[in-house]
Each structure stands twice: as structure tokens, then as C-alpha cells.
Amino acid sequence: MLDTPGPRLLLTPTSVSLPDALITALDRAGVTRMALADILIVDDGVFAPARPATEMFAPLRDAVGRDAEDSAQGLAWPLPPDARWEDITMRFIANEVLNVTFRGETRRFEPDQLGMKNAKNGKPKAVWTYLKAFALSGGRLAVHRGNPTETSKHQKQKQALSKALRDSFGIADEPIPTDEGNYVTRFVVRADDLEQGRQGQRQRNFAGRR
């Protein structure tokens, strides 16, 4: 379910039917959760909605409408005119899944939704890998490597990533300025989940060699 694109709804018997760890993962992925115990009542032995369906499912309906509107505008997420990169947090929850949070709202994106997928082989483009490198480095990467070829390569990758982000979110300002010999993202970008997964894999590998 976490890999399914678009708005998603998960119905559970009660609000405590899921373990906390799964609830956290679902919330990070932007999945709407509803408990049947909260949305249904028994009226004369017959199940009936506790509230009008249009009211209960309004947030999900709005999310579907936003997705359709965003696609029509050619942006992954059209933000308001006063949006700033500093208002955005990006978090990799998997190698090819990125959660983007803006002013309390979180949406889930994959490489193709941000124009970062190779149409020929179906793999993420180098620009996606470069964004992930920023996440793994706390939003800061060195510009000057002492090697002109490497410096030029990083400049091109940074320019391509900046363009892809502008095209996806509609913010005209530079998202990745240069600061004292480093490229620094104006938005927060993290890869905590990837780091935890790698650490867990290393621990399992170590345990397996005992």
C-alpha cells in the first residue's frame, strides 16, 4: 500500500487496531486512516454512517481533486505564491519514495512524479540520486573537489536538480545556493529512514557472521 501512488485510505476496525510503528509509517506516507468504529453506528440493528459520507470523506475527495488539478498545471505540487523553500521539508522514506511536507501538509512522491525518472529504463535519473546525496549529507555537499572535471560535474548536477525542483513546486527562487564552498539546500532534506535501514542491515550482517 505504501508504494501505491495517489491518495490512499486505510479502514481498520478500531483506532487502536494497528501497532504504533505501522501508524507512524502510514502517517509518513500520507495515508488517510479511518476506524469503522468511528464512522459507523448501529441503528435498529442496521449499520448506518455516523456522519454524512460527504463530510467524512471530504479530505480524501479534496486530495483526489488536488492531484487532478496539479497534473493539469504541470506541477507536482502547485504551492501558494508566498511559498518559500524554507517552508519545505523533504524526507526519503525509501530509496524511491520521498515525502514532502509544506506547512503541515505531507504528500508522497516518486521519481517519475518529479520528472526524475528515465523513461527508457524506468530507473531514477542521476538528479534523484543527487537529491538523495543531499539528504544523506544533511543538505550540504562540497562544491570544490580540486578536480575541475568533478567540480563541473557537480555544478551540472546541481543545476539540473534546481531546475527539476522549480519545475515541480513552482518556486522561482534558487533552492540550492552556494555557501562557503558548499551547495546548501534552503529546504530541509533528510534520509533518517534510509540510514536506519542501512544500520539495521549492517547489524544483521554482523550477527550472521558470528
C-alpha positions, -999 to +999 in steps of 0.1 A: +000+000+000+028+024+008+041+020-028+007+029-043+007+064-059-021+089-052-044+095-022-049+063-002-074+053+025-070+025+051-100+013+070-094-005+103-119-020+129-109+005+156-085+033+161-062+010+181-061-019+156-027-010+143+007-010+161+023+024+167+052+016+143+028+009+114+007+040+122+039+061+121+049+046+087+014+052+073+013+088+085+047+095+070+034+081+037+004+104+038-022+075+041-056+086+054-067+063+083-103+057+094-117+034+120-150+017+112-160+020+149-159+058+144-177+061+111-205+035+116-232+032+142-259+006+147-295+019+142-323-006+149-299-034+142-287-019+109-253-003+103-255+034+093-229+061+088-222+081+119-220+113+098-229+121+062-205+104+038-197+137+020-185+151+053-165+120+064-147+116+031-143+153+023-105+153+030-099+123+007-121+138-020-101+171-018-069+152-021-081+134-053-091+168-067-058+183-059-039+156-076-060+161-108-055+199-106-018+195-101-014+173-131-034+197-152-010+226-142+021+205-150+034+208-114+039+180-089+025+203-062+015+239-070+022+259-039+008+293-030+025+325-043+042+332-009+057+298-006+094+296+002+119+268+000+125+272+037+089+261+043+096+227+028+109+195+044+118+165+022+122+131+037+133+099+020+113+070+034+126+046+008+151+047-020+125+057-045+099+073-022+101+109-010+077+126+015+074+164+010+059+185+038+047+221+033+031+240+062+018+209+079+006+190+048+026+160+036+025+144+001+043+114-012+063+115-045+083+090-066+109+099-092+085+100-121+062+125-104+091+149-101+105+144-136+134+124-122+128+090-139+144+077-170+116+068-194+138+043-213+149+021-185+124+030-157+152+039-133+157+071-113+178+098-131+211+110-117+193+141-104+172+119-080+204+102-067+219+137-063+189+148-042+194+117-021+231+125-016+220+159-001+196+140+022+224+117+034+247+146+039+223+168+059+216+192+030+252+202+023+276+190-004+311+203-012+315+223-045+352+223-050+370+190-052+403+201-065+395+184-098+380+206-125+361+177-140+345+168-107+337+204-100+320+208-134+301+175-129+287+187-095+278+221-110+258+204-138+240+181-114+231+209-090+218+230-119+197+200-131+183+194-096+175+230-090+155+231-123+137+199-115+126+213-081+115+246-096+095+228-122+079+205-096+069+230-070+067+264-088+090+283-065+112+306-087+140+313-061+172+292-062+167+262-040+203+252-036+226+283-032+264+282-027+277+289+007+315+289+015+324+263-010+294+241-004+260+236-020+234+240+007+197+233+004+173+261+015+148+233+023+153+206+049+161+173+034+166+141+054+172+104+049+168+092+085+148+061+074+174+051+049+202+055+074+182+034+100+176+007+073+213+006+064+223+004+100+199-024+107+212-043+076+248-039+088+238-052+123+220-082+107+250-090+085+273-087+115+251-111+136+250-135+107+288-138+106+291-148+143 
